[in-house]
Amino acid sequence: MDIKGASAIITGGASGLGAATARRLAAADVNVVLVDLQDDLGDAVAAQVGGAYVHADVTDAEQVQAAVDTAVEMGPLRILVNCAGIGTPARTLNRDGDPHDLRLFEKVIAINLVGSFNCIRLAAVAMAQTEPMEDGERGAIVNTASVAAFDGQVGQAAYSASKGGIVGMTLPIARDLSWNGIRVNAIAP
């Protein structure tokens, strides 16, 4: 897929893998939109790559839609890279015998899994409306899972469950969106 001049949304784009992805895509002449909650870092990376930063919680449909709208204004939205995520370690039972905080488990699932799906579903609408390229492609989505999806360690129940969910939803979503010319893959660093 020729991505030159296209726009890309990178969630978790203010730091780590997201920021590295933003730099790589910008170097390939892609218009980059960073989605994150870390305003200072987001603004700094956006300035470095000549892109835009949108303060958005990936679980909030209105905030994610604002990022999609920003990307569409910059060029045809053809790329979404889901890097946003958290991983707060906690054992199922701690050393004192107290149970894992259910709200913490739910928060990790909400951000890592539900947030990724929220971004996919909203970005896919814009991608499906772009003109297809010569080969029929309209876009590509990359989900960030983790090796923890397959081999979670002590204290990683929430994180592993969220990343396993990303692995589990990627193929069905790829099948759903193939009709629209949108590729969907997952990586597991």
Sequence and secondary structure as in RCSB ss.txt:
>XXXX:A:sequence
MDIKGASAIITGGASGLGAATARRLAAADVNVVLVDLQDDLGDAVAAQVGGAYVHADVTDAEQVQAAVDTAVEMG
PLRILVNCAGIGTPARTLNRDGDPHDLRLFEKVIAINLVGSFNCIRLAAVAMAQTEPMEDGERGAIVNTASVAAF
DGQVGQAAYSASKGGIVGMTLPIARDLSWNGIRVNAIAP
>XXXX:A:secstr
   TT EEEEETTTSHHHHHHHHHHHHTT EEEEEES HHHHHHHHHHHT EEEE  TT HHHHHHHHHHHHHHS
 EEEEEE       B SB TTS B  HHHHHHHHIIIIIHHHHHHHHHHHHHHTS   TTS  EEEEEE  GGGT
S  TTBHHHHHHHHHHHHHHHHHHHHHHTTTEEEEEE  
